[in-house]
Amino acid sequence: MLKVLCILPVEEKHKELLAKAASGKAEFIFDKNPSTVDGIDVVIGNIPTSLVKNSSLKLLQLNSAGYEAYTAPGISPKFMHLCNARGAYGLTVSDHMLALTMSLIRKLELYRDKQLKHDWSDCGSVSSIEGSTVVILGTGDIGCEYARKVKALGASCVIGIRRSINAVKPEFIDEQHTMEDLTEVLARADIVASVLPGGPETLRLFNADLFASMKKGAYFINCGRGSSVCQEALMDALSSKQLAGAALDVTDPEPLPSDSKLWDIPNLILTPHVAGNFFLQETFERIIRIAAFNLNALLEGKELKNEVHH
């Protein structure tokens, strides 16, 4: 009998789904703030890494797509299955990215500022997704969902940047490139959207040189990791009008310090890392379905979904 600890805010219907997946072979404990995982075989949810270290867990099912904290040296036991929630966040994060895109190209953030000042005047010319070239860095679940949406809105060329080229290209992506082509591709982009993960490979990737390589007047959106952007370089690109506008759902550090200069840039939209999480109920439903699938797979000795090798 497996002992399963779930720290997520589940309802009765979610408990029933997990119980059905276990087929009577698991005992469930529902505790949002556990102090230990001693005697626990499976955890559903992102517990502190201090609880994972030296544990005897067989499976840690994360409720996030990100997993970097758990793959750091010495954290996760080698025998433990580590699975993330890839596939749960495509809908909500891509919606947020699209909302940020539309806000930027229609200058809605500037009109909000004018509203607060009771200023009934225009902000000049605007742009459109229709006919634009959109470059997306990271074309996994989230990036592909965003690509599908901007293509449906009339983007003339949607370009995906990824580690390796897919043998089968999604129909809503016109071109696929690797990071080796990044500078060349950015020079063509009207809109650049990043959902890249954190880590050494992406640390401060978006620096002064990369912003300078972009088409003058382009828009930049980051819903990946704040560590991928050199924030000083971004501020310079915005103040010099190299970029027409930018939107960040992630910063480095988080929370963003109250004295950061980012707060006061008029053509920058900031949201406090809210593109994902459980604000959209469907996201939570998808996470529970992934957890149920993997719990059943563990019990049946089958391949797990979204396993992260560490």
Residue pairs with C-beta under 8 A, 6 or more apart in sequence:
1 25
1 26
1 27
2 22
2 25
2 26
2 27
2 41
2 42
2 58
2 298
2 299
3 26
3 27
3 29
3 39
3 40
3 41
3 42
4 18
4 22
4 26
4 27
4 28
4 29
4 40
4 41
4 42
4 43
4 44
4 295
5 28
5 29
5 30
5 31
5 34
5 37
5 40
5 42
5 43
5 44
6 18
6 28
6 29
6 30
6 31
6 43
6 44
6 45
6 291
7 30
7 31
7 32
7 33
7 34
7 43
7 44
7 45
7 46
7 47
8 14
8 32
8 44
8 45
8 63
8 284
8 287
8 288
9 32
9 278
10 18
10 30
10 288
14 288
15 28
15 30
17 288
17 289
17 292
18 28
18 44
18 288
18 291
18 292
18 295
19 26
19 28
20 292
21 292
21 293
21 295
21 296
22 28
22 295
22 296
22 299
23 296
23 299
25 299
26 42
26 295
26 299
29 40
34 47
34 51
36 51
37 43
37 47
37 51
37 52
37 55
37 57
38 55
40 55
40 57
41 56
41 57
41 58
41 59
42 57
42 58
42 59
42 60
42 61
42 295
42 298
43 57
43 59
43 60
43 61
44 61
44 63
44 291
44 295
45 61
45 62
45 63
46 62
46 63
46 64
47 60
49 69
49 70
49 72
49 75
52 60
52 70
52 75
52 76
52 77
52 80
53 74
53 75
53 76
54 77
55 77
55 80
56 77
57 77
57 80
58 79
58 80
58 81
58 298
59 80
59 81
59 82
59 83
59 294
59 295
59 298
59 304
60 70
60 76
60 80
60 81
60 82
60 83
61 83
61 85
61 290
61 291
61 294
61 295
62 70
62 82
62 83
62 84
62 85
63 85
63 88
63 287
63 291
64 84
64 85
64 276
65 84
65 85
65 86
65 88
65 89
65 141
65 142
65 276
66 84
66 197
66 198
66 225
67 82
67 84
67 308
68 197
68 198
68 199
69 75
70 76
70 82
70 308
70 310
71 82
71 308
71 310
76 82
76 310
78 310
81 294
81 298
81 304
81 307
82 307
82 308
82 310
83 290
83 294
83 304
83 305
83 306
83 307
83 308
84 306
84 308
85 286
85 287
85 290
85 306
86 140
86 141
86 306
87 141
87 286
87 290
87 305
87 306
88 283
88 286
88 287
88 290
89 141
89 142
89 275
89 276
89 283
89 286
90 141
90 142
90 144
90 145
91 145
91 280
91 282
91 283
91 286
92 275
92 276
92 279
92 280
92 282
92 283
93 142
93 145
93 146
93 195
93 223
93 275
93 276
94 142
94 145
94 146
94 148
94 149
95 149
95 280
96 223
96 249
96 271
96 274
96 275
97 142
97 146
97 193
97 195
97 221
97 223
97 275
98 146
98 149
98 150
100 221
100 223
100 247
100 249
100 269
100 271
101 129
101 150
101 191
101 193
101 219
101 221
101 247
102 108
102 129
103 109
103 247
103 269
104 219
104 221
104 244
104 245
104 246
104 247
104 269
105 126
105 127
105 128
105 129
105 191
105 219
105 245
106 126
106 127
107 123
107 124
107 126
107 245
109 245
109 266
109 267
109 268
109 269
110 123
110 266
110 267
111 123
113 266
114 120
114 121
114 123
127 190
127 219
127 244
128 154
129 150
129 153
129 154
129 155
129 191
130 153
130 154
130 155
130 156
131 154
131 155
131 156
132 150
132 155
132 156
132 190
132 191
133 155
133 156
133 157
133 158
133 159
133 188
133 189
133 190
133 191
134 147
134 150
134 155
134 157
134 158
134 159
134 189
134 190
134 191
134 192
134 193
135 159
135 161
135 185
135 186
135 188
135 189
135 191
135 192
135 193
136 143
136 146
136 147
136 158
136 159
136 160
136 161
136 173
136 193
136 194
136 195
137 143
137 161
137 182
137 192
137 193
137 194
137 195
137 196
137 224
138 161
138 162
138 194
138 195
138 196
138 197
138 224
139 147
139 160
139 161
139 162
139 170
139 173
139 176
140 162
140 195
142 195
142 223
143 160
143 193
143 195
144 160
144 170
144 172
144 173
146 193
146 195
147 158
147 160
147 170
147 172
147 173
148 170
148 172
150 158
150 191
151 158
151 172
151 173
152 172
155 191
157 174
157 175
157 188
158 172
158 173
158 174
158 175
159 173
159 174
159 175
159 176
159 177
159 185
159 188
159 189
160 170
160 173
160 175
160 176
160 177
161 176
161 177
161 178
161 179
161 181
161 182
161 185
162 176
162 178
163 178
163 179
164 178
165 176
165 177
165 178
166 176
169 176
175 185
177 185
182 210
183 210
183 213
186 192
186 210
186 213
186 214
186 215
186 218
187 213
187 214
187 215
188 215
189 214
189 215
189 218
190 215
190 218
190 219
191 218
191 219
191 221
192 214
192 218
192 219
192 220
192 221
193 220
193 221
193 222
193 223
194 206
194 220
194 221
194 222
194 223
194 224
194 228
195 223
195 224
196 202
196 205
196 224
196 225
196 228
197 224
197 225
198 224
198 225
198 227
198 228
202 224
202 225
202 227
202 228
203 227
203 228
204 227
204 228
204 229
204 230
205 228
205 229
206 220
206 222
206 228
206 229
206 230
206 233
206 234
207 230
207 233
208 230
208 233
208 236
208 237
210 233
211 220
211 233
211 234
211 236
211 237
211 242
211 243
212 237
212 242
214 220
214 237
214 242
214 243
216 241
216 242
217 241
217 243
217 244
218 243
218 244
219 243
219 244
219 245
219 246
219 247
220 234
220 237
220 243
220 245
220 246
220 247
221 246
221 247
221 248
222 228
222 229
222 246
222 247
222 248
222 249
222 250
223 249
223 250
223 275
224 250
225 250
225 252
226 248
226 250
226 251
226 252
226 253
226 254
227 252
229 248
229 252
231 251
231 252
231 260
231 262
234 243
234 246
234 268
235 261
235 262
235 265
236 242
237 243
237 246
238 245
238 246
238 265
238 267
238 268
239 265
243 267
244 267
245 267
245 268
245 269
246 267
246 268
246 269
247 268
247 269
247 270
247 271
248 262
248 268
248 269
248 270
248 271
249 271
249 272
249 273
249 274
249 275
250 273
251 260
251 262
251 270
251 273
254 272
254 273
255 272
256 262
256 263
256 270
256 272
262 268
262 270
263 270
276 283
277 283
278 284
278 287
290 305
290 306
293 305
294 304
294 305
294 306
296 302
297 303
297 304
297 305
298 304
